Amino acid sequence: MILNILWIVVGVALVLWGADRMTDGAVALAQRMNIPQIVIGLTIVAMGTSAPELFVSLMSAIRGTADLAVGNVVGSNIFNTFLIVGVAALVAPMIISKTTVKKDIPWAVISAVALTALCWDADISRLDALILFVGLIIFLLYTLHVAKKGQAEVTEEEQKNYTPLKSILLILLGLACLVGGSNLFVEGATQVAAALGVSEAVIGLTVVAGGTSLPELATSVVAARKGQSAIAIGNVIGSNVFNILMILGITGLIQPMRGLEITAVDLTIMLVGMVLLWLFSFTKYKVERWEGAVLTLIFLGYMSWLIYQAV
């Protein structure tokens, strides 16, 4: 038990440090390549921070624990939308561009609707997974189209004097720490939770989802603290899309998942979270501190309900 707790602590430390390095590298690379920060957040950062979820879900499905695989994705998206955006907005109000509100967030909403519909029969077949994977391809093509049209909006004073090589090394180093730290956290936390007799579905929705969401939490909070709202919100939106379309798309194609115990409540909470974020963003193209507090409180209420159901 003590060793598992040590892995949790070390994992958290690695994730926090890695998020700082990767944020610096991603912002510098975006500025040097004249690519909007939102595109970097939606692609490089989002794919990198989704790596722990991909690894955990794929291995879980292959080992026959489908509830852990899907619970990890659903739970991670709930963590992303409610806790991460909520906490990041509490640290500093998050300014969101009109393009993000009108074009990017809808992708996350559509992905959540698709997963809810496909999971309603408690199965994810290869056909379901193929639908999700095709959605991923379309999303990537759309993002590349946006990248070609976009223009970076940074002043000379905001430019980071990093060479392209240093920026890339920072991103790779950060990603390595994020993935390694998350794996340590998940391993330790899963062992602790399993020792307490908690079900696979609840472990996936809470402990594993929380652990694999640490990269998104750390990256978004650090980015928000540094005033890089585009990176913070782009990371959350991109990760939510990748979690559903890429992770469950790839995992389901390799290993269909049957007899899922993920409930309608879990799927509904995930969907409501994205719709709420969309509505909050429409007000003043900003997520205010009080809105961040609302998201955080809903998350705490949901977690309390899960714990109550488990005991």
C-alpha positions in Angstrom: 0.0 0.0 0.0 2.8 2.4 0.9 4.6 1.7 -2.4 1.4 2.4 -4.3 1.0 5.7 -2.6 4.6 6.6 -3.4 3.9 5.9 -7.1 0.9 8.2 -6.9 3.0 11.0 -5.5 5.8 10.5 -8.0 3.3 10.3 -10.8 1.7 13.6 -9.9 5.1 15.4 -9.7 6.1 14.1 -13.1 2.8 15.1 -14.7 3.0 18.7 -13.3 6.6 19.2 -14.4 6.0 17.7 -17.8 2.9 19.9 -18.4 5.0 23.0 -17.8 7.7 21.9 -20.2 5.3 20.9 -22.9 3.2 24.1 -22.7 6.4 26.2 -23.2 7.4 24.1 -26.2 4.0 24.0 -27.8 3.5 27.8 -27.5 7.0 28.5 -28.8 6.5 26.1 -31.8 3.1 27.7 -32.6 4.6 31.2 -32.6 7.6 30.2 -34.7 5.6 28.3 -37.3 2.9 31.1 -37.4 0.2 28.6 -36.4 -2.6 29.7 -34.1 -2.3 28.4 -30.5 -5.8 26.9 -30.7 -4.6 24.5 -33.5 -1.6 23.4 -31.5 -3.9 22.8 -28.5 -6.4 20.8 -30.6 -3.7 18.6 -32.2 -0.2 18.2 -30.7 -1.1 18.9 -27.1 -4.4 17.1 -27.2 -3.0 14.0 -28.9 -0.1 13.9 -26.5 -2.2 14.2 -23.4 -4.6 11.6 -24.6 -1.8 9.0 -24.9 -2.4 7.7 -21.3 -6.1 7.2 -22.0 -5.3 5.3 -25.3 -2.8 3.0 -23.6 -5.0 2.3 -20.6 -8.2 1.7 -22.6 -6.5 -0.4 -25.3 -4.8 -2.7 -22.7 -8.0 -2.9 -20.7 -10.1 -4.0 -23.7 -7.5 -6.5 -24.8 -7.5 -8.0 -21.2 -11.2 -8.3 -21.2 -12.1 -5.4 -18.9 -14.2 -3.4 -21.3 -15.9 -1.3 -18.5 -12.5 0.0 -17.5 -11.7 0.9 -21.1 -15.0 2.8 -21.8 -15.3 4.1 -18.2 -11.8 5.6 -18.6 -12.9 7.6 -21.7 -16.3 8.7 -20.3 -14.8 9.6 -17.0 -11.8 11.4 -18.5 -14.2 13.6 -20.6 -16.2 14.4 -17.5 -13.0 15.3 -15.6 -11.9 17.4 -18.6 -15.1 19.4 -18.9 -16.1 19.9 -15.3 -13.0 19.7 -13.2 -10.3 20.9 -15.6 -12.2 23.8 -17.2 -13.7 24.6 -13.8 -10.3 24.7 -12.0 -8.6 26.5 -14.9 -11.3 29.2 -15.0 -11.0 29.6 -11.2 -7.3 30.2 -11.7 -7.9 32.8 -14.4 -11.0 33.5 -16.5 -10.7 31.7 -19.8 -11.1 33.8 -23.0 -12.5 31.8 -25.9 -12.4 32.9 -29.5 -15.5 33.0 -31.7 -14.0 30.4 -34.0 -13.6 28.0 -31.1 -17.1 28.5 -29.9 -18.7 28.2 -33.3 -16.6 25.5 -34.9 -14.4 23.7 -32.4 -16.6 23.1 -29.3 -19.4 21.7 -31.6 -17.0 18.9 -32.5 -16.8 17.9 -28.9 -20.5 18.0 -28.5 -21.1 15.9 -31.6 -18.5 13.4 -30.4 -20.3 13.1 -27.0 -23.7 12.7 -28.7 -22.2 10.0 -31.0 -20.7 8.0 -28.1 -23.9 8.3 -26.1 -26.0 6.9 -29.0 -23.5 4.1 -29.8 -23.1 3.1 -26.2 -26.9 3.1 -25.4 -27.1 -0.7 -26.2 -24.2 -1.4 -23.8 -22.0 -2.5 -26.8 -19.3 -0.9 -29.0 -19.0 -3.1 -32.1 -16.4 -2.8 -34.8 -18.9 -0.9 -36.9 -19.5 1.5 -34.0 -15.7 1.9 -33.7 -15.3 2.5 -37.4 -17.9 5.3 -37.3 -15.9 6.9 -34.5 -12.6 6.5 -36.4 -14.0 8.0 -39.6 -15.1 10.9 -37.4 -11.5 11.3 -36.2 -10.2 11.5 -39.8 -12.8 14.2 -40.7 -11.9 16.1 -37.6 -8.2 16.0 -38.4 -8.8 17.2 -42.0 -10.9 20.0 -40.7 -8.2 21.0 -38.2 -5.6 21.1 -40.9 -7.9 23.2 -43.0 -8.2 25.7 -40.1 -4.4 25.7 -39.7 -3.9 26.7 -43.3 -6.3 29.6 -43.0 -5.3 30.8 -39.5 -2.7 33.4 -38.7 -0.8 33.6 -35.4 -1.6 36.6 -33.3 1.5 37.3 -31.2 3.6 40.4 -30.7 7.4 40.5 -30.8 7.5 40.8 -27.0 5.5 37.6 -26.6 7.8 35.5 -28.8 9.8 32.9 -26.9 13.4 32.7 -28.2 13.4 28.9 -28.5 14.9 27.2 -31.5 12.6 24.8 -33.3 14.8 21.9 -32.0 14.5 23.1 -28.4 10.8 23.6 -28.8 10.3 20.0 -30.1 12.6 18.6 -27.4 10.6 20.4 -24.7 7.3 18.9 -26.1 8.8 15.4 -26.3 10.3 15.6 -22.8 7.0 17.0 -21.5 5.0 14.2 -23.2 7.3 11.6 -21.8 6.9 12.9 -18.3 3.1 13.2 -18.8 2.7 9.6 -20.0 5.2 8.1 -17.5 3.8 10.0 -14.6 0.2 9.1 -15.5 1.1 5.5 -15.8 2.7 5.5 -12.4 -0.4 7.3 -10.9 -2.8 4.9 -12.5 -0.9 1.8 -11.4 -0.7 2.9 -7.8 -4.2 4.3 -7.6 -5.8 1.3 -9.3 -4.1 -1.1 -6.9 -5.3 1.0 -3.9 -8.9 1.1 -5.3 -9.0 -2.6 -6.1 -7.9 -3.4 -2.6 -11.0 -1.6 -1.4 -13.3 -3.8 -3.5 -14.5 -1.1 -6.0 -16.1 -2.3 -9.3 -14.3 -1.9 -12.6 -16.8 0.6 -13.9 -16.4 2.9 -10.9 -12.6 2.5 -11.0 -12.6 3.5 -14.7 -14.9 6.5 -14.1 -13.0 7.8 -11.1 -9.4 6.6 -10.3 -8.3 5.6 -13.8 -10.1 8.6 -15.4 -8.7 10.9 -12.9 -5.2 9.6 -13.3 -5.2 9.7 -17.1 -6.8 13.2 -17.0 -3.9 14.5 -14.9 -2.0 15.6 -18.1 -5.0 17.7 -19.3 -5.5 19.1 -15.8 -1.9 20.1 -15.4 -1.4 21.4 -18.9 -4.6 23.5 -18.9 -4.0 25.0 -15.4 -0.4 25.8 -16.2 -1.5 27.3 -19.6 -4.3 29.4 -17.9 -1.9 30.7 -15.3 0.5 31.8 -18.0 -2.4 33.6 -19.9 -2.5 31.0 -22.7 -6.2 30.5 -22.7 -6.2 29.2 -26.3 -3.9 26.3 -25.3 -5.9 25.5 -22.2 -9.3 25.4 -23.8 -8.0 23.9 -27.0 -6.3 21.1 -25.0 -9.6 20.2 -23.3 -11.7 20.3 -26.5 -9.2 18.4 -28.5 -8.7 15.8 -25.8 -12.4 15.2 -25.5 -12.7 14.7 -29.2 -9.6 12.4 -29.4 -10.7 10.4 -26.3 -13.9 9.4 -28.0 -13.0 9.3 -31.7 -9.4 8.1 -31.6 -9.2 6.0 -28.4 -12.6 4.2 -28.6 -12.3 4.1 -32.4 -8.9 2.3 -32.4 -9.7 0.2 -29.3 -13.1 -0.9 -30.6 -11.6 -1.8 -34.0 -9.0 -4.0 -32.3 -11.3 -5.4 -29.6 -15.1 -4.9 -29.7 -16.5 -4.2 -26.2 -19.6 -6.0 -25.0 -21.9 -5.9 -22.0 -20.8 -2.5 -20.7 -22.0 -1.3 -17.3 -21.5 2.4 -18.0 -24.9 3.9 -17.1 -27.2 6.4 -18.8 -26.4 8.8 -16.0 -22.6 8.7 -16.8 -23.2 9.2 -20.5 -25.7 12.0 -19.8 -23.3 13.8 -17.4 -20.6 13.7 -20.1 -23.0 15.2 -22.7 -24.4 17.8 -20.3 -20.8 18.9 -19.5 -20.0 19.8 -23.1 -23.3 21.5 -23.7 -22.8 23.6 -20.5 -19.3 24.6 -21.6 -20.7 25.6 -25.0 -23.5 27.7 -23.4 -21.0 29.4 -21.0 -18.7 30.2 -23.9 -21.6 31.9 -25.9 -22.2 34.5 -23.2 -19.1 36.7 -23.5 -16.8 34.3 -25.3 -15.3 33.7 -21.9 -15.6 31.2 -19.0 -15.9 33.4 -15.9 -14.7 32.3 -12.4 -18.3 31.8 -11.2 -19.0 29.5 -14.2 -15.8 27.6 -13.3 -17.1 27.3 -9.8 -20.4 25.9 -11.2 -18.6 23.3 -13.3 -16.4 22.3 -10.3 -19.4 21.9 -8.0 -21.3 19.7 -10.5 -18.2 17.5 -10.8 -17.9 17.2 -7.0 -21.6 16.3 -6.8 -21.2 13.6 -9.5 -18.2 12.1 -7.8 -20.1 12.1 -4.5 -23.0 10.2 -6.2 -20.6 7.6 -7.7 -19.0 7.0 -4.3 -22.4 6.7 -2.7 -23.5 4.2 -5.3 -20.3 2.2 -4.8 -20.6 1.8 -1.0 
